[in-house]
Amino acid sequence: MSRGSVDQNFLFTLAELTRVLRVYADKEAARFGITRAQWAVLAKVDRNEGMSQAELADQMEMQPITLTRLVDKLCESDWIERRGDANDRRIKRLHLRKAGRQLLGKLSGLRSELTATALDGILPADAHRLLTQLEAIKENVRNALQNAGAEQVRKEPRYG
């Protein structure tokens, strides 16, 4: 593949891949009565038990009201619970319930199925290389965003 071809196709292919994976994951997660977005919240709470809703919204780059709706549904399903903060009663901390842990166990099997389907026909060594390269791409873009933010601060006019 030529460099020009990569330039023409990289962003579109990556965006299309992401869209198709989201649709596929949503369809398959529905078998367990959950959406992909709810699954993502459960997984984050599992990794960071006791985090506040504000912290979770920030980590997930999600508007707090959107996260609140997701958390409400997860609480109604008895998969997670909100607990008050010991030092600040305005803060609600998120914890998995037993049913949430059981569901995540089932969903780990689904995650493996989705990954196997996506990587069908790709050698394990190539899949590892791909993952490493995607991580490098992600880091490149993060660095570019940070540099762009710093550049923006320098360009702002100063008065006084």
C-alpha positions as CSV (number, residue, x, y, z in Angstrom):
1,M,0.0,0.0,0.0
2,S,1.5,3.4,-1.0
3,R,1.8,6.3,1.4
4,G,-0.7,8.2,-0.7
5,S,-3.2,5.4,-0.3
6,V,-2.7,5.4,3.5
7,D,-3.2,9.2,3.5
8,Q,-6.4,8.8,1.6
9,N,-7.8,5.8,3.5
10,F,-6.4,5.7,7.1
11,L,-8.9,8.1,8.9
12,F,-11.9,6.8,7.0
13,T,-11.0,3.1,7.5
14,L,-10.4,3.7,11.2
15,A,-13.6,5.6,11.6
16,E,-15.6,2.9,9.7
17,L,-14.0,0.1,11.7
18,T,-14.9,1.9,15.0
19,R,-18.5,2.4,13.8
20,V,-18.9,-1.2,12.7
21,L,-17.4,-2.6,15.9
22,R,-19.8,-0.4,18.0
23,V,-22.8,-1.6,16.1
24,Y,-21.7,-5.3,16.4
25,A,-20.9,-4.9,20.1
26,D,-24.3,-3.3,20.7
27,K,-26.1,-6.1,18.9
28,E,-24.3,-8.8,20.7
29,A,-24.5,-7.1,24.2
30,A,-28.3,-6.9,23.7
31,R,-28.3,-10.7,24.2
32,F,-27.4,-10.0,27.8
33,G,-29.9,-7.1,28.2
34,I,-27.3,-4.4,28.2
35,T,-25.9,-1.8,25.8
36,R,-22.3,-1.3,24.8
37,A,-22.3,2.0,26.7
38,Q,-23.7,0.4,29.8
39,W,-21.1,-2.3,29.5
40,A,-18.3,0.3,29.3
41,V,-19.6,1.9,32.5
42,L,-19.6,-1.4,34.3
43,A,-16.1,-2.2,33.1
44,K,-14.8,1.2,34.3
45,V,-16.5,0.8,37.7
46,D,-15.0,-2.7,38.0
47,R,-11.5,-1.3,37.3
48,N,-12.0,1.8,39.6
49,E,-14.3,0.7,42.3
50,G,-15.5,3.6,44.4
51,M,-14.9,6.4,41.9
52,S,-17.3,9.3,41.8
53,Q,-19.7,9.8,38.9
54,A,-17.8,13.0,38.0
55,E,-14.5,11.1,37.8
56,L,-16.1,8.5,35.7
57,A,-17.7,11.0,33.3
58,D,-14.3,12.7,32.9
59,Q,-12.5,9.4,32.2
60,M,-15.2,8.3,29.7
61,E,-15.2,11.8,28.1
62,M,-18.9,11.9,28.6
63,Q,-21.3,14.6,29.6
64,P,-22.3,14.1,33.3
65,I,-26.1,14.1,32.4
66,T,-25.5,11.3,29.9
67,L,-23.5,9.3,32.4
68,T,-26.2,9.9,35.0
69,R,-28.8,8.3,32.7
70,L,-26.6,5.3,32.1
71,V,-25.9,4.9,35.9
72,D,-29.6,5.2,36.6
73,K,-30.4,2.3,34.3
74,L,-27.5,0.2,35.8
75,C,-28.8,0.9,39.3
76,E,-32.4,0.0,38.3
77,S,-31.0,-3.3,36.9
78,D,-29.2,-3.9,40.3
79,W,-25.8,-4.1,38.6
80,I,-24.2,-1.1,40.4
81,E,-25.0,1.1,43.3
82,R,-24.3,4.6,44.4
83,R,-22.9,5.2,47.8
84,G,-22.4,8.5,49.6
85,D,-18.9,9.8,50.1
86,A,-17.7,9.8,53.7
87,N,-16.4,13.4,53.5
88,D,-18.7,15.1,51.0
89,R,-22.4,14.1,50.9
90,R,-22.8,15.7,47.4
91,I,-20.5,13.1,45.9
92,K,-21.8,9.6,45.0
93,R,-19.3,6.8,44.7
94,L,-20.0,3.9,42.3
95,H,-19.7,0.2,43.3
96,L,-20.5,-3.0,41.5
97,R,-23.2,-5.2,43.0
98,K,-23.0,-9.0,42.9
99,A,-25.3,-9.2,39.8
100,G,-23.0,-6.7,38.1
101,R,-19.9,-8.8,38.7
102,Q,-21.7,-11.9,37.4
103,L,-22.8,-10.0,34.3
104,L,-19.2,-8.9,33.7
105,G,-18.1,-12.5,33.9
106,K,-20.5,-13.4,31.2
107,L,-19.5,-10.3,29.2
108,S,-15.9,-11.3,29.3
109,G,-16.8,-14.3,27.2
110,L,-18.6,-12.1,24.8
111,R,-15.6,-9.8,24.6
112,S,-13.5,-12.8,23.6
113,E,-16.0,-13.7,21.0
114,L,-16.1,-10.2,19.5
115,T,-12.3,-10.0,19.5
116,A,-12.0,-13.5,17.9
117,T,-14.5,-12.5,15.2
118,A,-12.7,-9.2,14.5
119,L,-9.3,-10.8,14.3
120,D,-10.3,-13.9,12.3
121,G,-7.6,-14.8,9.8
122,I,-5.0,-12.6,11.5
123,L,-2.0,-14.3,13.1
124,P,-1.6,-13.8,16.8
125,A,1.8,-12.1,16.3
126,D,0.3,-9.8,13.8
127,A,-2.6,-9.0,16.1
128,H,-0.1,-8.1,18.9
129,R,1.8,-5.9,16.5
130,L,-1.4,-4.2,15.4
131,L,-2.4,-3.5,19.0
132,T,1.1,-2.1,19.7
133,Q,0.8,0.1,16.6
134,L,-2.7,1.3,17.5
135,E,-1.4,2.3,21.0
136,A,1.5,4.2,19.3
137,I,-1.0,6.0,17.1
138,K,-3.2,6.9,20.1
139,E,-0.2,8.3,21.9
140,N,0.8,10.3,18.8
141,V,-2.6,11.9,18.6
142,R,-2.7,12.6,22.4
143,N,0.7,14.3,22.1
144,A,-0.6,16.3,19.2
145,L,-3.6,17.4,21.1
146,Q,-1.5,18.5,24.1
147,N,0.9,20.4,21.8
148,A,-2.0,22.0,20.1
149,G,-3.4,23.1,23.4
150,A,-0.1,24.6,24.5
151,E,0.2,26.3,21.1
152,Q,-3.3,27.8,21.5
153,V,-2.3,29.3,24.9
154,R,0.8,30.9,23.4
155,K,-1.2,32.4,20.5
156,E,-3.9,34.1,22.7
157,P,-3.3,37.9,22.8
158,R,-2.4,39.4,26.1
159,Y,-3.8,42.8,27.1
160,G,-2.7,45.2,29.8
